[in-house]
Each structure stands twice: as structure tokens, then as C-alpha cells.
Amino acid sequence: MTVIEERKIKDEGGRPKKADNRKVNRNIQFTEKEYLRVKQNASKAGIKISSYIRQMSLTGKITPRLNEEERHFVTQLIGMANNLNQLTKLGRQDGLLTAAMMFEKYRDQVDELLKKLTTK
């Protein structure tokens, strides 16, 4: 075995190849209005434009990841997570009693939001 062959065997690291390679490419052309509409619909569904076009052409329907109400809940949860991070910082600065009282308030809000999500 030569040095070059040994190096090739040794350098086969990295991410494994995907089994499902898309090998056929077809171009599609849109007018500006059509493209903006497709882009908006893909954004509403929460997926990339290429995935949106592929799913619409194969199945004729899209199941969005999250609907508007669920996205609103996620936004609220993100805000609460930020508040909890600030609360942790406050607890380190001002003491645990202040942080514990505020934590109770945020915990109640999270519990209420989770109840809304589970009743769907």
C-alpha cells in the first residue's frame, strides 16, 4: 500500500453521505407576483420555498409546522424564557427572596400558557 492510498483511507472522516440524494433538477419560472405569493405561503407554513414547491407538486397540500395561535404561544414562551434569564441574574445580584417571588409569578404564567396549549 502506498502513502497516497493510506492517506485516502485515513481522510474518510466527516459527515456520512445522505442516502436520499435528489439528482434530477428542473427549473421553474415565476412572475414577480407568483413568486411573492409562493414565498408568502411558504413563510406561513414555516418551511423553505423549495420544500413548499416540492410538497405542493407531490401531494397538493401543505401541513404547516405551527398555526398562528401556536406561533403566538411560542413567542410568549420565548419572552418568558428571556424574563427567567433576567430573573436569574437578578437573583444573583439582589438576593434569592426577590428572585423567588418573581419566579412564582412567571411560573404561573407558564402554567397558564401550557394549559391553553394542551386544551387544543
Secondary structure, 3 states (H helix, E strand, C coil): CCHHHHHHHHCCCCCCCCCCCCCCCCCCCCCHHHHHHHHHHHHHHCCCHHHHHHHHHHCCCCCCCCCHHHHHHHHHHHHHHHHHHHHHHHHHHHCHHHHHHHHHHHHHHHHHHHHHHHCC
